[in-house]
Amino acid sequence: MKTFYITTAIDYVNGSPHLGHAYEKVLTDVIARFRRMMGEKVYFLTGTDEHGQKIQQSARAQGIEPQDYVDGIAPEFKAMCEKLEISNDDFIRTTETRHKKVVCALLLQLFDKGEIYKAEYEGYYSTRQEQFLQDKDRNEDGSWPEIYGEVTQITESNYFFKLAGYQEWLIEHIKTHPEFIIPRYRAKQVLEFLAEPLNDLCISRPKERLEWGIPLPFDPDFVTYVWFDALTNYYSAVADQPDMWPASFHVIGKDILVPPHAVYWPIILQACGLALPQSILAHGWWSINGAKMSKSTGNFVEPAQFVDQFGVDALRYFLIREMSVGQDSDFSMEQFLVRYNSELANNLGNLVNRTLNMTTRFADSIVPAPAELGEPEAILQAAWTKARDESIPLFEQFQFNVGLERAMSFITATNTYIQQREPWKLGKSEDPADQALLRTALATMAEALRLGSSLFLAVTPSSVAKIRGVLSYEAGPVWKDELVWDNRLTGNAVEKTCILFPRPEKKS
Ligand code: MSP
């Protein structure tokens, strides 16, 4: 079986990690964990993008060398991954020797094949985007769009990579591989871009203008264009593991699909004789309270601080539950608290507590075997089958928000079942029929909790581990085998209590 090799974009380290970075890591982690749960062998890469103008400027602003600057800030990104319980197998930094060696090898290969040539360039340049511009990039009134910052006219020699020859091939590839770009509607955007003739890609920057980059192996007066450098990370990280390539899945934001990931990267690979990734998934963007994230306006969520305040699973759950993959979403504290309280604390957390509490009070903390099953049990078991059979295909199609909603509605159904059976009343009765019903109710609650919580495993792994812990439940190696209603908790000792999602207002 080929390893499912999945990557995130590598983050620019010109500032601290923010919610957008956190979301992408969590989304990719959920996909990676889900694939592992489904029995696949997974290899998960993330990392940091450490060269280029933006980094050089940030280092200068602090009056330090770029290398010292990136060495200082890259650990923040690694720490964020740990804090978010990201299950990555590797973390690559583009300043590492293992990466630089591969970038140089690919550049040399392309140069030797005649795919890279030197030419004089005269035109416009945006320092902010590190990009050459053309008249077609202007606004209708002739000005330059704000995203480009200051645009200057320059004349300089540079190295160019021949893209145009690959245009028809790429269009064909996209048209014949519907899984190449996810969601599918984004492929349209790529094809629109490819409807215009492709210009060759300038893959160098003269050293006098930008020092902070990988020197071109065939001309030390130039450094490598940061996108050529950055994209190569996906390959360089596994270059010594021949079975790993091609990547199965690149997870990126919608802003870097066209042209870097959907145009430059496949062409670079094809020109180097390397296979193309199977899929590129472009997710949407988070705004905060309806506005673009910005440190200067205070419209900013520090993922690490948020985790300290509410717990890692609260953030992971919210990000995945709230956003429909591919679409944009807004992060507001009100909406976060609504989901936190109504779904995590009062629904799932409540079920955990009721189960532990009543099993402790009425069955000496031992999950009883169920007696005869009645209609409420049959209804709940049918609800389980439905929740399981609907949510798994939704997870497979990256519709995690809807899959979670289905899983959560089974938790709601279980709480409704408890209301119906009223085990607290049965517990006070000495009637043997009530006692039998009580055993059934307690067994059913525990089983429903074991099963229902399993559907959250990829999204809130720590909480599910805690739930399993308090039920003394050791799950087997095959996730799908866990999802059968068979009362396997009978006889297990449970803990007295477990607060998974404390009320936020009680925290200081
Ligand atoms: N370094 C490049 C990527 C190179 S990949 C070979 C880059 N870095 S970035 O730090 O600007 O962005 C990293 C990822 O975070 C991108 O996929 C980007 O789309 C994502 N996000 C940045 N801000 C975001 C939001 N506000 N919301 C969601 N994701 C966002 O681009």
Residues whose N, C-alpha, C, O or C-beta is under 5 A from the ligand:
A	BS01	MSP	A9 I10 D11 Y12 G20 H21 E24 D49 A230 L231 I252 G253 K254 D255 I256 G284 W285 W286
